[in-house]
Amino acid sequence: MGTHWLCCGSFFWPDFLMDGEADGSVTVSEGSDPGRRRRVHGMLKLYYGLNEEGKAAEQQESLDPCDINGPHFDPELFLNKLRRECSLAELMDQETCMVKQIRSLDSDMQTLVYENYNKFISATDTIRKMKNDFKKMEDEMDCLSANMAAITDFSACISGTLQDQHAQITKLSGVHTLLRKLQFLFELPARLNKCLELQAYAQAVSSHRRARCVLQQYSHLPSFKGIQDDCHAIMEKLAQELRQKFRDGGSSAKDLSECVELLLQLDEPAEELCDKFLSHARCRLESDLHGLEAEIRPYPSASAVKDASARRLSSPAAAGSSTDNSPKAATLTSPTSNTDILEFIDRGCNEFVSSLCLVITSYQELFINNAQTGELVSKNIPQMATGKLHAFVDDLAAHYFSLVERRIQEEKGVGDNSLLVRALDRFHRRLQAVAKLLPGSAVPNRGTEIVIRAATERVKQYLSALQSFYMDSLTDVRQALATPRLSVTGGASVAGGGALLGGPASVRDTPTSLPELLSSLSASILNQIKSVLASVHLFTAKDITFSNKPYFKGEFCSQGVRESLVVSFIKFVCQSSRQFCESAGDKGGSTPPALLLLLSRLCLDYETSTISYILTLTDEQFLVQHHSPVTPVTTLCAEAREAAQKLLNHYVKVQGLIISQMLRKSVETRDWVNTIEPRNVRAVMKRVVEDTTSIDVQVGLLYEEGVRKAHSSDSSKRTFSVYSSSRQQARYAASYTPSAPMDTNLLSNIHKLFSERIDIFSSVEFNKVSVMTGIIKISLKTFLECVRLRTFGRYGLQQIQVDCHYLQMYLWRFVSDENLVHFLLDEIVGSSAHRCLDPAPMEQSVIEVICERG
């Protein structure tokens, strides 16, 4: 295979060895086959003898004349060898293969040339231009060399001419310089006086500092001594003027800084200047603090606070009047100040904090930064000045912080929390400037502590407001329950207790039933909790600078909001509800039974769903992370259930005692021995049935029915064993003898041994049947005990029979087990028979007629 050459301009290139000498690269079209590109590049490497790393491969040249790629290739020998060793078919195949390789190489090289044609042309033009440029550069270098030779000759000529006068010129120049210095020294007093007249203090100090060392060195000469004394007197006068200017303090900050700097250059005591500078700044800063203090109301005396509290408690609004339109949740109103908290903080930041930052900057520039260089470093001025500055800032900041805390304490109203949060954010943000100017200062940390205390106090205020709202709501509920014809079905406005962040509800929103009363109370409390959480959440908003502090990300959310606010309020609701279970006779009178029932249902609802909802809402809203121990939900639910159980038990006890009181008075005020023959049911028994029915309706409004045992078909007409059994009939037989009561008592006691014991004051379940069973047990047990204390005649016994049968007709419907009513009524009739002087029972048919007649 021969080597092909391509002519480009005046250069000859191998047709398959285009190594890109024009610009150092050879390009292959992007659309070409990757395998083809690798083959072309491999050929180029092969031609230049390069390996894969781009280095020349150290290979021995092939000496075989039959190696078609070797330098000693001999075509004749190669063809003879093929003819000897290969058949005709193999020769034809070999020819075909070689033709294909030649065509392929020609095609590849043609493509490379086409793709790099512009580069070849550019390389040709570049080389031609380089030849022209090098020729021009050679001419310029020759010209430059001739000029340099001329300059050298001219310089040598000048040096030879001035060689004799060089020493004399040098000597005269030195004398001239010395004379100028002497002239400056002799004119220095006049110059200083002129600067003093023009108040060019900086120029005077600069001139004196330039000549001070020389005058000190030659002070033994009389002329220099006089100049030194004159200058010293003038500079002393200048220092006096600077001190007076510094003490007057009427100049600007720039002039004051220049004054201090000049005094330091005049070797004034740095410590004294620091004290004077800080004293002057203190006067201005204290005037700002006095202006802030004038906007704060003075602390009220203890007696005034006590009188105000007494007036607030004794006012009609404190009683929970529904006509009062003012919110009651904010029990302590904010005093009327000239400016709100945000304006107060703005004024403090714009006046005091800004002035303090300017003082710090000026002080550091004068006594610390400038003293880091020069001869002042050896005097330890920066350390001394830094200590005085820290003490100065801490003292004034303490006064400022006390004023801020006093103003924050005046913010007692909990209506709008955004104003306080914005004020605290601005206060905290502006203090960061002090931290940047004065690293290591305790001012920013103390400011953060004030913000934390303000947030904690705000949470306490919201807790107090929630507690007041809850108690006011209960007061409104009590008033609603005391309204005629509403004690059973309910109907009152619990929103009359006032809204924490809004006004009370209108009269049109008044609930009309006990469930609506409960729903309204529960909803209003929940809404207030949500409003409080929304207000407190402002402390952790992303646009608030101090919300990034670790306290507001952790402890404030878990201990401050969750524990101190939400959990404390839930515990307060449970504890205050349990207090209604205490004995009656407090200053507010006995607790209405309907209120006990309503509160028990409220606590039960808290246990089942409300507590978990509130705590989940709090955790999600504040992203509470329980790094410290918190009260678990189960503990609060258990406390709420305990309160609900105690309230419901107390409700059963109160209602049972009310009915028992009627039964006791009806038994104790009647002469059972001499009473007339019964013709009707006593009115008190009808009242007992009516009250029991009313209680059943009332309890059914808030609690589910419950589980009853199966009733017999004749429950309302069932007769008592005391007069229906043969054993009891024998007790009232005509053959009654004195020994009969002994036998009867013995039989009765034996019968009790095999009867189930009834626990009168056991805890009730959270359903209507259990509650009514407990009330009826207490009532009938009281009736039984009162009967045991009386003596009966014939008609007295018969009246008890009629009353018990009438109770039996109605009371069995309310209890879980009708046998309980039957047993207690049997006991009542039996006990009456035991204490009867003439035990002659009434016929059952007559009893039924009297009871049905009613």
C-alpha positions in Angstrom: 0.0 0.0 0.0 1.5 3.3 -1.0 1.4 6.5 1.0 -1.0 9.2 -0.2 -0.1 12.9 0.1 -2.4 16.0 0.0 -1.2 19.4 -1.1 -2.7 22.4 0.9 -1.2 25.7 -0.2 2.5 25.5 0.0 2.5 22.6 2.5 2.4 18.9 2.0 0.4 16.7 4.5 0.1 12.9 4.6 -3.4 12.1 3.6 -4.2 10.0 6.7 -1.8 11.7 9.1 -3.6 15.1 9.6 -2.3 15.7 13.1 -3.8 19.2 13.4 -0.6 21.2 13.4 -2.6 24.3 12.6 -4.3 24.5 16.0 -3.1 21.4 17.8 -6.2 19.3 17.1 -8.0 17.3 14.4 -11.8 17.2 14.5 -14.0 14.3 13.3 -17.7 15.1 12.5 -20.0 14.6 15.5 -22.3 12.5 13.5 -19.7 9.9 12.5 -19.7 6.4 13.8 -17.8 6.1 17.2 -16.1 3.0 15.9 -14.9 4.8 12.8 -13.5 7.6 14.9 -11.6 5.2 17.1 -10.2 3.5 14.0 -9.0 6.8 12.6 -7.4 7.9 15.8 -5.8 4.5 16.1 -4.2 5.0 12.8 -2.9 8.4 13.7 -1.4 7.0 16.9 0.1 4.1 14.9 1.7 6.5 12.4 3.3 8.6 15.1 4.1 5.6 17.2 2.1 6.7 20.2 0.5 4.4 22.9 -2.9 4.9 24.6 -1.3 7.4 27.1 -0.1 9.7 24.3 3.6 8.6 24.7 5.9 7.2 22.0 5.8 3.5 22.2 9.2 1.9 22.4 8.9 -0.8 19.8 11.6 -2.4 17.7 11.3 -1.9 13.9 10.1 -4.9 12.0 12.8 -6.2 9.6 10.4 -8.6 7.8 10.1 -7.6 4.1 6.7 -9.2 4.0 5.3 -7.0 6.8 3.1 -4.6 4.9 3.1 -2.1 7.8 6.9 -2.3 8.3 9.6 0.1 6.9 11.4 -2.7 5.0 8.3 -3.9 3.1 9.2 -5.4 -0.4 6.2 -5.8 -2.7 7.8 -8.3 -4.9 8.7 -10.7 -2.1 5.2 -10.2 -0.6 3.5 -11.1 -3.9 5.8 -14.1 -4.5 5.0 -15.4 -1.0 1.3 -15.0 -1.6 1.5 -16.9 -4.9 3.4 -19.7 -3.3 1.4 -20.2 -0.2 -2.2 -19.2 -1.2 -4.6 -20.7 -3.6 -6.4 -18.8 -6.3 -9.5 -18.3 -4.2 -7.4 -17.0 -1.2 -5.5 -14.6 -3.5 -8.8 -13.3 -4.8 -10.1 -12.8 -1.2 -6.8 -11.1 -0.2 -7.1 -8.7 -3.2 -10.7 -7.9 -2.3 -9.8 -7.3 1.3 -6.9 -5.0 0.4 -9.1 -3.0 -2.0 -11.7 -2.5 0.7 -9.0 -1.3 3.1 -7.7 1.1 0.6 -11.1 2.5 -0.2 -11.9 2.8 3.5 -8.7 4.6 4.3 -9.3 7.0 1.3 -12.8 7.7 2.5 -11.7 8.4 6.1 -8.9 10.6 5.1 -11.1 12.5 2.6 -13.6 13.1 5.4 -10.9 14.4 7.8 -9.6 16.8 5.2 -13.1 18.1 4.4 -13.8 18.6 8.1 -10.5 20.3 8.9 -10.1 22.3 5.7 -10.7 25.7 7.3 -8.1 24.9 9.9 -5.5 24.0 7.3 -6.2 27.3 5.5 -6.0 29.3 8.8 -2.7 27.6 9.7 -1.3 28.5 6.3 -2.3 32.1 6.7 -0.9 32.2 10.3 2.5 30.9 9.3 2.7 33.4 6.4 1.8 36.3 8.8 4.3 35.1 11.3 7.1 35.3 8.7 6.2 39.0 7.9 5.9 39.9 11.6 9.2 38.4 12.5 10.9 40.4 9.7 9.3 43.7 11.0 10.3 42.9 14.6 13.9 42.4 13.6 14.0 45.9 12.0 12.5 47.4 15.2 15.0 45.6 17.4 17.9 46.9 15.3 16.5 50.5 15.7 16.1 50.1 19.5 19.7 48.8 19.8 21.0 51.9 18.0 19.0 54.2 20.2 20.2 52.6 23.4 23.8 53.0 22.2 23.2 56.7 21.6 21.7 57.2 25.1 24.6 55.4 26.7 27.1 57.6 24.9 25.2 60.8 25.9 25.0 59.7 29.6 28.7 59.1 29.7 29.3 62.5 28.2 27.2 64.2 30.9 28.8 62.3 33.7 32.2 63.2 32.5 31.2 66.9 32.4 29.7 67.1 35.9 32.3 64.8 37.6 34.1 67.7 39.2 31.0 69.6 40.6 29.0 66.5 41.9 30.4 66.6 45.4 29.8 70.4 45.7 26.2 70.0 44.5 25.5 67.3 47.1 26.9 69.4 49.9 24.9 72.4 48.9 21.7 70.3 48.7 22.3 69.1 52.3 22.9 72.6 53.5 19.6 73.7 51.9 17.6 70.9 53.5 19.1 71.8 56.9 18.3 75.5 56.5 14.7 74.6 55.7 14.4 72.5 58.8 15.9 75.4 60.9 13.5 77.8 59.3 10.6 75.5 60.2 11.8 75.4 63.8 12.3 79.2 64.1 8.8 79.8 62.6 7.1 77.0 64.7 5.9 79.3 67.6 4.4 81.8 65.1 2.9 78.9 63.1 1.4 77.4 66.3 -0.1 80.7 67.4 -1.7 81.1 63.9 -3.2 77.6 64.0 -4.5 78.4 67.5 -6.2 81.6 66.3 -7.8 79.7 63.3 -8.7 76.8 65.6 -6.8 74.5 63.3 -5.9 72.3 66.3 -5.1 69.2 64.3 -2.5 71.1 62.1 -0.9 72.6 65.3 -0.6 69.2 67.0 0.9 67.7 63.8 3.5 70.4 63.4 4.5 70.2 67.1 4.8 66.4 66.9 7.2 66.8 63.9 9.5 69.2 65.8 9.2 67.8 69.3 11.9 65.2 69.1 14.4 67.7 67.5 13.7 70.3 70.1 14.1 67.8 72.9 17.4 66.6 71.4 19.0 70.1 71.2 17.3 71.6 74.3 20.8 72.3 75.8 21.3 75.0 73.2 19.8 78.4 74.3 18.1 79.1 71.0 16.4 75.8 70.8 15.6 75.9 74.5 13.7 79.2 73.9 11.8 77.7 70.9 10.9 74.7 73.0 9.6 76.8 75.9 7.5 78.9 73.6 6.0 75.8 71.9 5.3 74.2 75.2 3.4 77.2 76.4 1.4 77.4 73.2 0.6 73.7 73.3 -0.5 73.9 76.9 -2.9 76.7 76.0 -4.1 74.5 73.1 -4.6 71.6 75.4 -6.7 73.8 77.8 -9.0 74.8 74.9 -9.4 71.2 73.9 -10.2 70.2 77.4 -12.8 72.9 77.7 -14.3 72.0 74.4 -14.4 68.4 75.6 -16.1 69.3 78.9 -18.7 71.6 77.2 -20.0 68.7 75.1 -21.8 71.0 72.7 -19.9 69.9 69.7 -20.8 67.1 67.3 -19.6 63.6 67.6 -17.0 64.1 64.9 -15.6 67.2 66.6 -15.6 65.4 70.0 -13.7 62.4 68.5 -11.2 64.7 67.0 -10.8 66.5 70.3 -10.1 63.2 72.2 -7.7 62.1 69.5 -5.7 65.3 69.7 -5.6 65.1 73.5 -4.3 61.6 73.4 -1.5 62.8 71.0 -0.7 65.5 73.5 0.0 62.8 76.1 -3.2 63.4 78.1 -4.0 60.6 80.6 -6.1 58.0 78.6 -8.0 56.8 81.7 -9.1 60.3 82.5 -10.2 60.9 79.0 -12.2 57.7 79.0 -13.9 58.7 82.2 -14.7 62.2 80.8 -16.0 60.8 77.5 -18.2 58.2 79.2 -19.5 60.8 81.7 -20.4 63.1 78.9 -22.2 60.3 77.1 -23.9 59.1 80.3 -25.6 62.5 80.6 -27.1 62.3 77.2 -28.2 58.7 77.6 -29.7 59.2 81.0 -31.8 62.1 79.5 -33.2 59.5 77.0 -34.0 57.1 79.9 -35.8 59.8 81.9 -37.9 60.5 78.8 -38.9 56.9 78.7 -39.5 56.7 82.4 -41.9 59.6 82.1 -44.2 57.5 79.9 -44.5 54.7 82.4 -47.2 54.9 85.1 -45.9 54.8 88.6 -46.3 51.6 90.6 -49.7 51.5 92.4 -49.6 51.0 96.1 -50.7 47.8 97.7 -53.8 49.3 99.3 -54.8 50.8 95.9 -54.5 47.4 94.3 -56.5 45.8 97.1 -59.3 48.4 96.9 -59.5 48.1 93.1 -59.8 44.3 93.4 -62.5 44.6 96.0 -64.5 47.0 93.8 -64.1 44.7 90.8 -65.3 41.7 92.7 -68.3 43.6 94.3 -69.4 45.2 91.0 -72.5 43.7 89.3 -70.4 42.8 86.2 -68.4 40.4 88.3 -71.6 38.4 89.1 -71.8 37.4 85.5 -74.7 39.6 84.3 -75.8 38.6 80.9 -76.5 42.3 80.0 -72.9 43.3 80.5 -71.3 43.7 77.1 -67.7 44.1 78.3 -65.5 41.0 78.0 -64.9 39.3 81.3 -62.0 37.1 80.5 -59.6 40.0 80.8 -59.9 40.3 84.6 -57.1 42.9 84.8 -57.4 45.8 82.4 -54.3 47.5 81.0 -53.6 50.9 82.4 -54.1 53.9 80.1 -50.6 54.9 79.0 -49.7 57.8 76.8 -48.2 55.4 74.3 -48.7 51.7 73.5 -46.0 49.1 74.1 -44.8 49.2 70.5 -44.4 53.0 70.5 -42.6 52.8 73.8 -40.1 50.2 72.5 -39.6 52.1 69.3 -38.7 55.2 71.2 -36.3 53.4 73.4 -34.6 51.8 70.4 -34.5 54.9 68.3 -33.2 57.1 71.1 -31.4 55.2 73.8 -30.2 52.1 71.9 -29.2 54.0 68.8 -27.3 56.6 70.9 -25.7 53.8 72.9 -24.4 52.2 69.7 -23.0 55.5 68.5 -21.2 56.0 71.8 -19.8 52.5 71.6 -18.6 53.0 68.1 -17.0 56.4 68.8 -15.4 55.1 72.0 -13.9 52.1 70.3 -12.6 54.2 67.5 -10.9 56.6 69.9 -9.6 54.5 72.7 -9.4 50.9 71.4 -9.0 50.7 67.6 -6.6 53.7 67.3 -4.7 52.6 70.4 -3.9 49.2 68.7 -1.0 50.9 66.8 1.7 53.3 67.8 3.2 54.1 71.1 -0.2 53.8 73.0 -0.1 50.0 72.8 2.6 49.8 75.5 0.4 51.6 77.9 -2.4 48.9 77.8 -4.9 51.5 76.9 -7.2 49.1 74.9 -7.6 46.7 77.8 -8.3 49.5 80.3 -10.8 51.2 77.8 -12.6 47.9 77.1 -13.2 47.2 80.8 -14.6 50.7 81.4 -16.8 50.4 78.3 -18.3 47.1 79.5 -19.1 48.5 82.9 -20.6 51.7 81.4 -22.9 49.7 79.0 -24.0 47.2 81.6 -24.9 49.9 84.0 -27.1 51.9 81.6 -28.5 48.8 80.0 -29.7 47.6 83.5 -31.6 50.9 83.9 -33.1 50.6 80.4 -34.1 46.9 81.0 -35.8 47.8 84.3 -37.9 50.4 82.4 -38.8 47.9 79.7 -39.9 45.3 82.2 -42.0 47.8 84.0 -43.7 48.8 80.8 -44.2 45.1 79.8 -45.8 44.5 83.2 -48.5 47.1 82.4 -49.6 44.9 79.5 -52.3 43.0 81.4 -55.0 43.0 78.7 -55.0 39.8 76.6 -57.1 41.0 73.8 -54.4 41.5 71.2 -51.1 39.8 71.6 -49.5 40.8 68.3 -48.6 44.3 69.5 -46.6 42.9 72.4 -44.9 40.3 70.3 -43.9 42.9 67.7 -42.6 45.1 70.4 -40.5 42.3 71.9 -39.2 41.3 68.5 -38.1 44.9 67.8 -36.5 45.1 71.2 -34.6 41.9 70.7 -33.6 42.7 67.1 -32.1 46.1 68.0 -30.1 44.7 70.8 -28.3 42.5 68.3 -26.5 45.6 67.1 -25.0 46.0 70.6 -23.8 42.4 70.4 -22.0 43.0 67.1 -20.4 46.2 68.3 -19.4 44.9 71.7 -18.6 41.2 71.6 -18.7 39.5 75.0 -21.3 41.9 76.4 -24.1 40.5 78.6 -26.6 43.0 77.2 -28.1 40.7 74.4 -28.5 37.7 76.8 -30.2 39.9 79.4 -32.5 41.2 76.7 -33.4 37.6 75.7 -34.1 36.8 79.3 -36.6 39.8 79.4 -38.3 38.4 76.3 -38.5 34.9 77.9 -39.9 36.3 81.1 -42.5 38.4 79.2 -43.6 35.3 77.2 -43.9 33.3 80.4 -45.8 36.0 82.1 -48.1 36.3 79.0 -48.8 32.6 79.2 -49.8 33.0 82.9 -52.1 35.8 82.0 -53.8 33.7 79.4 -54.2 30.9 81.8 -55.8 33.3 84.3 -58.1 34.7 81.6 -59.2 31.2 80.6 -59.9 30.3 84.2 -61.9 33.5 84.7 -63.8 32.8 81.5 -64.6 29.3 82.7 -65.9 30.5 86.1 -67.9 33.3 84.5 -69.4 30.8 82.1 -70.4 28.5 85.0 -72.0 31.5 86.7 -74.1 32.1 83.7 -75.0 28.4 83.5 -76.2 28.6 87.2 -78.3 31.6 86.4 -79.8 29.9 83.4 -80.6 26.8 85.5 -82.3 29.0 88.1 -84.6 30.4 85.5 -88.2 29.1 85.9 -89.2 26.1 83.8 -85.7 25.8 82.5 -84.1 23.8 85.2 -84.9 20.5 83.5 -84.7 21.3 79.8 -81.9 23.9 80.2 -81.8 27.1 78.3 -79.4 30.0 78.9 -76.4 31.7 77.3 -73.1 30.5 78.4 -71.5 33.1 76.2 -72.7 35.7 78.7 -69.5 35.0 80.5 -67.7 37.1 78.0 -65.3 36.2 75.2 -61.6 36.2 75.6 -60.9 38.0 72.4 -64.4 39.2 71.5 -67.7 40.3 72.9 -70.5 38.2 74.3 -73.1 36.4 72.2 -76.4 38.0 71.5 -79.6 36.9 73.2 -80.8 35.3 70.0 -78.0 32.7 70.3 -79.3 31.5 73.7 -79.6 27.7 73.9 -83.0 26.3 74.6 -82.2 22.9 76.1 -79.8 21.3 78.5 -77.9 19.6 75.7 -77.6 22.9 73.9 -76.4 24.5 77.1 -73.7 21.8 77.4 -72.7 22.1 73.7 -72.6 25.9 73.9 -70.4 25.7 77.1 -68.1 23.2 75.6 -67.8 25.0 72.3 -67.2 28.4 73.9 -64.4 26.9 76.1 -62.8 25.2 73.1 -63.0 28.3 71.0 -61.3 30.3 73.8 -58.5 27.7 74.0 -58.0 27.9 70.2 -57.9 31.7 70.4 -55.4 31.6 73.2 -53.2 29.1 71.3 -53.3 31.3 68.2 -52.3 34.4 70.2 -49.5 32.5 72.0 -48.3 31.0 68.7 -47.2 34.5 67.6 -44.2 34.0 69.9 -43.0 31.2 67.7 -43.7 32.8 64.3 -40.9 32.4 61.7 -40.6 36.2 61.1 -39.9 36.8 64.8 -36.2 36.9 65.5 -36.2 35.5 69.0 -38.3 32.5 67.9 -35.0 30.8 66.7 -33.8 30.8 70.3 -33.6 27.3 71.8 -36.0 28.2 74.6 -38.8 29.1 72.1 -38.2 26.0 70.1 -38.2 23.6 73.0 -39.0 24.6 76.6 -41.5 27.3 75.7 -43.6 25.0 73.6 -43.5 22.0 75.9 -43.4 23.4 79.4 -44.7 26.9 78.7 -47.6 26.3 76.4 -48.5 22.7 76.7 -47.9 22.2 80.5 -48.3 25.6 82.0 -51.2 26.7 79.8 -53.2 23.8 78.3 -52.6 21.1 80.9 -53.0 23.5 83.8 -56.3 24.7 82.4 -57.6 21.2 82.0 -56.6 20.4 85.5 -58.3 23.5 86.7 -61.5 22.5 85.0 -61.4 19.1 86.7 -60.4 20.5 90.1 -63.0 23.3 90.1 -65.6 20.9 89.0 -64.8 18.6 91.9 -65.2 21.5 94.3 -68.9 21.5 93.5 -69.1 18.1 95.2 -68.2 19.6 98.6 -70.8 19.9 101.2 -73.5 22.5 100.7 -73.7 25.7 102.7 -71.0 27.7 101.0 -71.5 31.4 100.4 -73.0 30.8 96.9 -75.6 28.4 98.2 -76.0 24.7 97.3 -75.0 23.7 93.8 -78.0 23.1 91.5 -78.2 19.4 90.7 -78.5 20.1 87.0 -75.2 21.9 87.1 -73.6 18.8 88.7 -75.1 16.7 85.9 -73.9 19.0 83.2 -70.4 19.2 84.6 -70.1 15.5 84.9 -71.0 15.1 81.2 -68.6 17.9 80.4 -65.7 16.1 82.2 -66.7 12.8 80.6 -66.6 14.4 77.1 -63.2 15.8 78.0 -62.0 12.3 79.0 -63.4 10.7 75.8 -62.3 13.1 73.1 -61.7 16.8 74.0 -58.4 16.4 76.0 -56.7 14.3 73.3 -58.0 16.8 70.6 -56.7 19.8 72.5 -53.3 18.3 73.2 -52.9 17.0 69.6 -53.8 20.5 68.4 -51.2 22.0 70.7 -48.5 19.6 69.7 -49.1 20.1 66.0 -49.4 23.9 66.2 -46.3 24.3 68.3 -44.3 21.3 67.0 -43.8 20.2 70.6 -40.8 18.0 71.1 -41.0 16.2 74.5 -37.4 16.6 75.6 -38.5 17.2 79.2 -41.1 15.1 81.0 -44.7 16.1 80.2 -48.1 15.1 81.5 -49.3 12.1 79.4 -52.8 12.2 77.9 -53.9 9.2 79.9 -53.2 10.9 83.2 -55.4 13.9 82.2 -58.1 11.6 80.9 -58.0 9.6 84.1 -58.3 12.8 86.2 -61.3 14.0 84.0 -63.0 10.7 84.4 -62.5 10.7 88.1 -64.0 14.2 88.3 -67.0 13.1 86.1 -67.5 10.1 88.3 -67.4 12.1 91.5 -69.8 14.7 90.1 -72.3 12.1 88.9 -72.1 10.3 92.3 -72.7 13.6 94.0 -75.6 14.3 91.7 -77.2 11.0 92.6 -76.7 11.7 96.3 -78.2 15.2 96.1 -81.2 14.2 94.1 -81.7 11.2 96.4 -81.5 13.4 99.4 -84.1 15.8 98.0 -86.6 13.1 97.5 -85.6 11.5 100.8 -86.3 14.8 102.6 -89.8 14.8 101.3 -90.4 11.2 102.4 -88.8 11.7 105.8 -91.0 14.8 106.5 -94.1 12.9 105.3 -93.4 10.0 107.7 -92.3 12.1 110.7 -95.2 14.6 110.6 -98.0 12.1 110.5 -99.8 10.3 113.4 -99.7 6.7 112.0 -101.5 5.2 115.0 -104.7 7.3 114.9 -104.8 8.0 111.2 -108.1 7.5 109.3 -108.7 4.7 106.8 -106.9 5.4 103.5 -109.1 6.5 100.6 -106.4 7.7 98.2 -102.6 7.9 97.6 -100.8 10.6 99.7 -99.8 13.7 97.7 -96.2 13.3 98.7 -96.0 9.9 96.8 -97.4 11.6 93.7 -94.7 14.3 94.1 -92.0 11.7 94.4 -93.1 10.0 91.2 -93.3 13.4 89.4 -89.8 14.4 90.6 -88.4 11.1 89.7 -89.9 11.4 86.2 -88.5 14.9 85.9 -85.0 13.6 86.9 -85.3 10.8 84.4 -86.0 13.3 81.6 -83.2 15.5 82.8 -80.6 12.7 82.9 -81.8 11.4 79.6 -80.9 14.6 77.9 -77.2 14.1 78.6 -76.7 10.4 79.1 -77.6 7.3 77.2 -80.3 4.9 78.3 -78.1 2.1 79.7 -78.8 -1.7 80.1 -81.9 -3.0 81.9 -82.8 -6.5 83.0 -85.8 -8.1 81.4 -89.0 -6.9 83.0 -91.9 -9.2 83.9 -95.2 -8.7 82.1 -97.1 -7.8 85.3 -94.4 -5.6 86.9 -96.9 -2.7 87.5 -99.4 -5.0 89.2 -97.1 -7.1 91.3 -98.1 -7.6 95.0 -95.7 -7.6 97.8 -94.6 -10.8 99.5 -95.3 -9.4 102.9 -99.0 -9.9 102.3 -99.2 -12.2 99.3 -97.3 -15.3 100.7 -98.9 -17.7 103.1 -96.1 -17.0 105.5 -97.0 -13.4 105.7 -100.8 -14.0 105.6 -100.3 -16.1 108.7 -98.6 -13.2 110.3 -101.8 -11.2 110.1 -104.2 -14.0 110.9 -106.9 -13.8 113.6 -105.0 -16.2 115.7 -102.3 -13.5 116.3 -100.5 -14.2 119.6 -97.7 -12.3 121.3 -95.3 -15.0 120.3 -96.1 -14.5 116.6 -93.9 -11.5 116.2 -90.9 -13.5 117.3 -91.7 -16.2 114.8 -92.3 -13.6 112.1 -89.1 -11.8 112.8 -87.2 -15.0 112.7 -88.7 -15.9 109.4 -87.9 -12.4 108.0 -84.3 -12.5 109.1 -83.9 -15.9 107.6 -85.4 -14.5 104.3 -82.8 -11.6 104.4 -79.9 -14.1 104.7 -80.7 -15.5 101.3 -81.5 -12.1 99.7 -78.9 -10.2 97.7 -77.3 -7.4 99.6 -78.1 -3.9 98.2 -75.3 -1.3 98.2 -77.2 2.0 98.6 -74.3 4.5 98.0 -72.3 2.6 95.4 -70.8 4.4 92.4 -73.0 4.7 89.4 -72.2 4.2 85.8 -72.4 6.8 83.1 -75.9 6.0 81.9 -79.5 7.0 82.8 -80.6 3.7 84.2 -77.7 3.5 86.7 -78.2 7.1 87.8 -82.0 6.6 88.4 -81.3 3.3 90.2 -79.0 5.1 92.6 -81.4 7.9 93.3 -84.3 5.5 93.9 -82.2 3.3 96.2 -81.4 6.3 98.4 -85.0 7.4 98.4 -86.5 4.1 99.3 -83.8 3.3 101.8 -84.6 6.6 103.6 -88.3 5.7 103.5 -87.5 2.3 105.1 -85.4 3.8 107.8 -88.0 6.4 108.7 -90.7 3.7 108.9 -88.6 1.7 111.3 -88.7 4.6 113.7 -92.5 4.9 113.8 -95.3 2.9 115.3 -98.4 2.2 113.1 -102.1 1.5 113.7 -104.3 -0.6 111.4 -105.0 2.2 109.0 -101.4 3.4 109.2 -100.2 0.1 107.9 -102.9 0.1 105.2 -101.8 3.6 104.1 -98.2 2.3 103.8 -99.5 -0.5 101.6 -101.3 1.9 99.3 -98.3 4.2 99.1 -95.9 1.4 98.3 -98.1 -0.1 95.7 -98.4 3.3 94.0 -94.6 3.6 94.0 -94.3 0.1 92.6 -96.6 1.0 89.7 -94.2 3.7 88.5 -90.7 3.3 89.9 -89.9 -0.1 88.4 -89.7 1.6 85.0 -86.6 3.7 86.0 -84.3 1.1 87.5 -82.0 -1.5 86.0 -83.5 -4.4 88.0 -87.2 -4.2 89.1 -86.5 -6.8 91.8 -84.5 -4.1 93.7 -87.6 -1.9 93.9 -89.8 -4.9 94.9 -87.3 -5.9 97.6 -87.1 -2.4 99.2 -90.9 -1.9 99.1 -91.3 -5.4 100.6 -89.0 -4.3 103.4 -90.9 -1.1 103.9 -94.3 -2.9 104.2 -92.8 -5.7 106.3 -91.2 -3.2 108.6 -94.5 -1.4 109.0 -96.2 -4.6 109.8 -93.6 -5.4 112.4 -94.3 -2.1 114.1 -98.1 -2.2 113.7 -100.3 -2.5 116.8 -103.2 -4.0 114.9 -101.7 -5.6 111.7 -104.8 -6.0 109.5 -103.7 -5.6 105.9 -106.0 -4.2 103.2 -107.3 -6.3 100.4 -105.2 -6.2 97.3 -108.2 -5.4 95.1 -109.0 -2.4 97.2 -105.4 -1.2 97.0 -105.4 -1.4 93.3 -108.7 0.5 93.0 -107.3 3.3 95.2 -104.0 3.5 93.3 -105.7 3.5 89.9 -108.1 6.2 91.0 -104.9 8.0 91.9 
